[in-house]
Amino acid sequence: MKESTPSMVFADRNGNVMDFPELGMVGRSGDYFVPVRADETIELPMGSQFYVLPDRLPMGVDRETGEIVVLRKNPCTGKGPVYAVASFLSAAHTQTYLGAWETRPGAETLPLFAYTAVGWSDGFVATALRTDPSSRQDPDTFRMDAVEKGIGLWRKECPGNRLVEHLTHCATCYACPAALNLFQGREEAPLPTSPGCNARCAGCISLQEGCGPPSPQQRIAFIPTPEEIAEVALRHISTVPEPVVSFGQGCEGEPLLAAQAIRDAIVLIRRATSKGTINLNSNASLPDRVAQLADAGLDSLRISMNSPREATYNAYFRQGYPFASLARSAREMKSRGRFVSLNLFVFPGVTDAPKEAQALREYVGENGIDMIQWRNLNMDPDAYLEVLGQKLPAGIGVKRLIGEIPARRGYFNPYLGDKG
């Protein structure tokens, strides 16, 4: 264990992050805490963020005894407080273990981010895999001078387009990678459309009710006209190599509730060009509307889910539609020869629990799923497990699960080639 386990890290009272070599790194999978081997980590991806977690004590493994222990004082000073540390991974990386900590009584729920285990081994390391080779959201690809120039050009060429103004806010206020790419003229462009939703996801990142952690961004407050949508999409498609335009973004509700505007926009786009991939990120709750969009020219559908098992799905989505609607929507797309992905919210210890893993294998095969986008679930781990209300056995491992699923592995919506 001395050589095969990275060192644990912790933060002192001033937020300084440091390693403690006497204790090895520990990760969390569901309710289980396990030592992390060096071969289960990668160098902390560039652009990842550190989170110092209030009212949470760091955990490590005693290298001599193998006992998992809680660090209560700074080993350098013999005094407290000390804090657990986790990482929010940069895009294209999927977590395989959560950070490990002991939560103090009365601690507030953590904000809506993912909390990946981080340690030290000649540099910071994290329990993660790169699941998509695309560099479209790598942090070194963004240039704010280019974004600002692009915003000026878009405003000049699309005066009065409310969608352009909304995406300008997303780029400048939230540094949304999709919006930044739009104004830099790169890859995938966002087309948010819907202020409403027919689910109440526990971890919704655009609208939270009650006294829990707030959503990290505001939801779009209007439905753009088909002309506004098509203007943005066509400008992007006409200027970008291998362009993708996507309805259904983090700054909106469920786009199928705005299906009429989307359908009319797709018709306008396809009248003007056969180039580009038109994608819909959706909860896939309304199969008939999915079919209408596919007939209008929708190329791909990405279905968001935290689980292929109905009980687990319903507990998180708290939706007003049948779970079976998702599979029906997938089959509507596949019957028309279209591409279907799952936007799978990965939570180590749940996603790879044996019955969850088996259900995922079956779901992919039965519904012709082309690709799984292995995205990290953004939610306090304790809050998520409380929402699910299940006691699950130890998982088979996220890395193993990804390797066993017979579907294309990814993180982003792919460009599918031009037609005709």
C-alpha positions in Angstrom: 0.0 0.0 0.0 2.9 2.4 0.6 3.9 2.5 -3.0 0.5 1.9 -4.7 -1.6 4.5 -3.0 -1.3 8.3 -3.7 -1.2 10.5 -0.6 -4.4 12.1 0.8 -4.8 15.8 0.5 -6.6 18.2 2.9 -7.0 22.0 3.3 -6.0 24.0 6.3 -8.0 26.8 8.0 -6.9 29.3 5.2 -7.9 27.0 2.4 -4.3 26.0 1.5 -4.4 22.5 -0.1 -1.6 20.2 0.9 -0.8 16.5 1.0 -0.2 14.2 4.0 2.1 11.3 2.9 1.5 9.2 6.1 -2.1 8.6 4.9 -3.1 7.2 1.5 -5.8 8.5 -0.7 -9.4 7.3 -0.2 -12.4 7.4 -2.6 -16.1 6.9 -2.1 -18.4 4.6 -4.0 -21.9 5.0 -2.8 -21.8 4.4 0.9 -18.4 2.7 0.8 -15.0 4.1 1.4 -12.0 2.4 -0.3 -8.3 3.0 -0.7 -7.3 4.3 -4.2 -4.5 2.7 -6.1 -2.2 4.8 -8.3 -3.4 3.0 -11.4 -6.9 4.2 -10.6 -5.9 7.8 -11.0 -4.8 10.2 -13.7 -3.0 13.5 -13.5 -5.6 16.1 -12.5 -7.0 17.3 -15.8 -6.1 20.9 -16.8 -8.9 23.3 -16.0 -10.3 21.2 -13.1 -11.3 23.0 -10.0 -10.5 22.4 -6.3 -13.3 22.6 -3.8 -12.6 23.0 -0.1 -15.6 21.5 1.7 -17.0 23.2 4.8 -17.9 21.1 7.8 -16.4 18.0 6.2 -13.4 16.2 7.6 -10.9 14.5 5.2 -10.4 10.7 5.1 -7.3 8.7 4.4 -6.0 5.2 4.8 -3.3 4.2 7.3 -0.5 2.9 5.2 0.6 0.4 7.9 -2.7 -1.0 9.1 -5.0 -0.4 6.1 -7.5 1.3 8.4 -9.5 4.2 7.0 -9.2 7.1 9.4 -10.6 10.6 9.7 -8.1 13.5 9.9 -9.3 15.9 12.6 -6.2 18.2 13.0 -3.6 19.7 10.8 -0.6 17.3 11.1 1.8 20.2 10.5 0.5 22.3 13.5 -1.5 19.8 15.6 -4.5 22.1 15.5 -7.7 22.4 13.6 -9.8 23.0 11.7 -9.0 20.9 8.6 -11.3 20.4 5.6 -11.9 17.7 2.9 -10.9 18.6 -0.7 -12.6 17.4 -3.9 -12.2 18.2 -7.5 -14.7 19.4 -10.2 -13.3 17.8 -13.3 -12.9 19.6 -16.6 -15.1 18.5 -19.5 -14.6 15.2 -21.3 -13.6 13.5 -18.0 -15.7 11.0 -16.0 -15.3 10.4 -12.3 -14.7 6.9 -11.0 -14.7 7.6 -7.3 -16.2 10.4 -5.3 -14.2 12.4 -2.7 -14.2 10.9 0.8 -15.1 12.8 4.0 -16.9 12.7 7.3 -19.7 15.2 7.5 -20.1 17.2 10.7 -23.6 17.4 12.3 -25.5 20.4 11.0 -23.5 20.8 7.8 -25.2 22.5 4.9 -25.9 20.7 1.7 -23.2 21.2 -0.9 -23.9 23.2 -4.1 -24.8 21.4 -7.3 -21.4 20.3 -8.6 -19.7 16.9 -8.9 -17.1 16.0 -6.1 -14.4 13.8 -7.4 -11.7 12.2 -5.2 -8.3 14.0 -5.5 -4.9 13.1 -4.1 -1.2 13.7 -4.6 1.5 11.6 -6.4 4.3 13.9 -7.7 1.4 16.2 -8.6 -2.3 16.3 -8.0 -4.2 13.2 -9.3 -7.9 12.4 -9.6 -10.0 9.3 -9.9 -11.2 9.8 -13.5 -11.1 8.7 -17.1 -11.0 10.8 -20.3 -14.1 9.5 -22.1 -14.0 11.8 -25.1 -11.0 12.7 -27.2 -12.7 15.9 -28.5 -10.9 19.1 -27.3 -14.0 21.3 -27.9 -14.2 22.3 -24.2 -10.6 22.0 -23.2 -9.8 25.2 -21.2 -6.9 26.2 -23.4 -9.1 26.5 -26.4 -11.0 29.5 -25.0 -9.8 33.0 -25.7 -11.9 35.8 -24.2 -10.6 38.3 -26.7 -11.9 36.1 -29.5 -15.2 35.7 -27.6 -15.7 39.4 -27.2 -14.9 40.0 -30.8 -17.3 37.3 -31.8 -20.1 38.8 -29.6 -19.6 42.1 -31.4 -19.9 40.5 -34.8 -23.0 38.4 -33.8 -24.8 41.5 -32.4 -23.9 43.5 -35.6 -25.1 40.7 -38.0 -28.1 39.6 -35.9 -29.6 42.8 -34.5 -32.5 42.3 -32.2 -32.1 38.6 -31.9 -33.0 37.8 -28.4 -31.3 34.4 -28.5 -28.0 36.0 -29.3 -28.5 38.3 -26.3 -29.3 35.4 -24.0 -26.2 33.5 -25.1 -24.1 36.6 -24.7 -25.2 36.6 -21.0 -24.3 32.9 -20.8 -20.9 33.5 -22.2 -20.0 36.6 -20.2 -21.7 35.9 -16.9 -21.4 32.1 -16.6 -18.5 31.4 -19.0 -20.7 28.7 -20.5 -18.4 26.6 -22.7 -21.1 26.1 -25.3 -21.8 29.8 -25.6 -18.1 30.5 -25.7 -17.7 28.1 -28.6 -20.5 29.8 -30.4 -18.9 33.2 -30.3 -15.5 31.7 -31.2 -16.9 29.9 -34.2 -16.1 26.4 -33.0 -17.9 23.0 -33.0 -21.2 22.8 -31.2 -23.6 25.7 -30.8 -26.3 25.9 -28.1 -29.9 26.7 -29.0 -31.8 27.1 -25.7 -35.6 27.5 -26.2 -37.7 26.4 -23.3 -38.5 28.2 -20.0 -40.7 25.3 -18.8 -40.2 21.8 -17.7 -42.3 18.7 -17.0 -39.8 17.2 -14.4 -38.5 18.5 -11.1 -35.0 17.0 -11.1 -33.4 17.0 -7.6 -30.2 18.3 -9.1 -31.6 20.7 -11.7 -29.0 23.3 -12.6 -31.4 25.9 -14.0 -34.2 26.0 -11.4 -34.3 25.1 -7.8 -37.2 25.6 -5.4 -37.2 25.8 -1.6 -34.2 26.3 0.7 -31.7 23.9 -0.9 -28.6 24.9 -2.9 -29.5 27.4 -5.6 -29.2 26.6 -9.3 -25.8 27.8 -10.7 -27.4 29.6 -13.6 -30.7 31.2 -14.6 -33.2 29.6 -17.0 -34.1 31.3 -20.3 -37.3 33.3 -19.7 -38.8 33.2 -23.2 -39.3 31.0 -26.2 -37.3 32.3 -29.2 -39.1 32.5 -32.5 -38.3 30.0 -35.2 -36.6 32.8 -37.1 -34.4 33.7 -34.2 -33.4 30.1 -33.7 -32.7 29.5 -37.4 -30.7 32.7 -37.8 -28.3 31.5 -35.0 -28.1 27.9 -36.3 -27.5 28.9 -39.9 -24.8 31.4 -39.2 -23.0 28.8 -37.1 -23.5 26.0 -39.7 -22.3 28.1 -42.5 -19.0 29.2 -40.9 -17.8 26.3 -38.8 -16.2 23.0 -39.9 -18.2 19.9 -38.8 -20.9 22.0 -37.1 -23.4 20.8 -34.5 -26.3 22.8 -33.2 -28.1 21.6 -30.1 -31.5 22.3 -28.5 -31.7 21.5 -24.8 -29.1 23.3 -22.7 -28.3 23.8 -19.0 -29.9 27.2 -19.1 -33.4 25.9 -20.0 -36.1 23.5 -19.1 -37.4 20.7 -21.4 -37.1 21.7 -25.1 -40.0 19.3 -26.1 -42.3 21.7 -24.4 -41.3 24.2 -27.1 -41.5 21.6 -29.9 -43.6 23.7 -32.3 -41.0 26.5 -32.3 -38.2 23.9 -32.7 -39.9 22.0 -35.5 -40.5 25.2 -37.4 -36.9 26.3 -36.9 -35.6 22.9 -38.1 -37.7 23.3 -41.2 -36.2 26.7 -41.9 -32.7 25.4 -41.3 -33.2 22.4 -43.6 -34.7 24.5 -46.3 -31.5 26.5 -46.4 -28.9 23.8 -46.0 -28.3 20.1 -45.6 -25.1 20.7 -43.7 -24.5 20.3 -40.0 -25.9 18.0 -37.3 -29.1 19.1 -35.6 -29.3 17.6 -32.1 -31.8 17.6 -29.3 -30.8 17.2 -25.6 -34.0 16.1 -23.9 -35.7 14.1 -21.2 -37.4 12.4 -24.2 -40.8 12.5 -22.3 -43.0 13.2 -25.4 -42.3 10.5 -28.1 -44.9 11.9 -30.5 -43.1 15.3 -30.5 -39.8 13.5 -30.9 -41.2 11.8 -34.0 -42.4 15.1 -35.4 -39.0 16.7 -34.9 -37.3 13.7 -36.6 -39.6 14.0 -39.6 -38.7 17.7 -39.8 -35.0 16.9 -39.9 -33.7 16.3 -36.4 -30.5 14.2 -36.7 -29.7 13.1 -33.2 -31.3 12.8 -29.8 -29.5 12.7 -26.4 -31.7 11.3 -23.6 -30.8 12.4 -20.1 -31.1 9.9 -17.3 -29.5 9.0 -14.0 -30.5 5.4 -14.3 -32.1 2.9 -16.7 -34.1 1.5 -13.7 -37.5 3.1 -13.2 -37.4 3.4 -9.5 -34.0 5.1 -9.5 -34.9 7.4 -12.4 -38.3 8.4 -10.8 -36.7 9.3 -7.5 -34.4 11.8 -9.1 -36.4 13.2 -12.0 -39.7 13.5 -10.0 -41.4 13.7 -13.4 -44.9 14.1 -14.8 -44.6 11.5 -17.6 -44.1 7.7 -17.8 -40.6 6.3 -17.6 -41.4 4.2 -20.7 -41.6 7.4 -22.7 -37.8 7.5 -22.9 -37.5 4.1 -24.7 -40.4 5.0 -27.0 -38.6 8.2 -28.0 -35.4 6.3 -28.7 -37.3 3.9 -30.9 -39.0 6.7 -32.8 -35.6 8.0 -33.7 -34.1 4.6 -34.5 -37.0 3.7 -36.8 -36.1 6.7 -38.9 -32.4 5.8 -39.0 -31.3 8.5 -36.5 -28.6 8.7 -33.9 -29.5 8.2 -30.2 -27.3 8.9 -27.1 -27.8 8.6 -23.4 -26.7 11.5 -21.3 -25.9 9.3 -18.3 -25.4 11.0 -14.9 -22.5 9.0 -13.4 -22.5 8.6 -9.6 -19.9 6.0 -8.5 -21.6 3.3 -6.4 -25.0 3.8 -8.0 -24.3 3.8 -11.8 -22.1 0.8 -11.4 -24.1 -1.1 -8.8 -24.7 -4.6 -10.1 -28.4 -4.3 -10.9 -27.9 -0.8 -12.4 -25.1 -2.0 -14.6 -27.2 -5.0 -15.8 -30.1 -2.7 -16.5 -27.9 -0.4 -18.5 -26.6 -3.3 -20.7 -30.1 -4.4 -21.4 -31.4 -0.8 -22.1 -28.7 -0.1 -24.6 -29.3 -3.4 -26.5 -33.1 -3.2 -26.4 -33.4 0.4 -27.6 -30.5 0.5 -30.1 -28.5 3.2 -28.2 -25.6 4.3 -30.3 -23.6 6.2 -27.7 -23.3 6.9 -24.0 -22.1 10.3 -22.8 -20.7 9.5 -19.4 -21.4 12.8 -17.6 -20.9 13.4 -13.9 -23.9 13.9 -11.6 -23.8 17.3 -10.0 -25.1 17.0 -6.5 -24.1 16.6 -2.9 -23.4 12.8 -2.6 -25.3 12.5 0.7 -28.2 14.4 -0.6 -28.4 12.2 -3.7 -28.3 9.0 -1.8 -31.1 10.3 0.5 -33.2 11.2 -2.6 -32.8 7.7 -4.0 -33.6 6.0 -0.7 -31.9 2.8 -1.7 -29.2 0.7 -0.1 -27.0 -0.7 -2.9 -24.2 -3.2 -2.8 -20.7 -2.4 -3.8 -20.4 -1.4 -7.4 -18.4 -3.2 -10.0 -16.4 -0.1 -10.8 -17.2 2.8 -13.2 -14.1 2.1 -15.3 -15.1 -1.6 -15.7 -18.7 -0.7 -16.5 -17.7 1.8 -19.2 -15.5 -0.9 -20.8 -18.3 -3.5 -20.8 -21.1 -1.4 -22.4 -21.5 -2.1 -26.1 -22.0 1.5 -27.2 -19.8 4.3 -28.4 -18.1 6.0 -25.5 -18.2 9.8 -25.3 -19.0 13.0 -23.5 -20.1 15.4 -26.3 -22.7 15.3 -29.1 -20.9 14.1 -32.2 -20.9 15.6 -35.7 -22.6 13.0 -37.9 -21.6 14.3 -41.3 -23.5 16.3 -43.9 -26.3 14.9 -46.0 -26.5 14.9 -49.7 
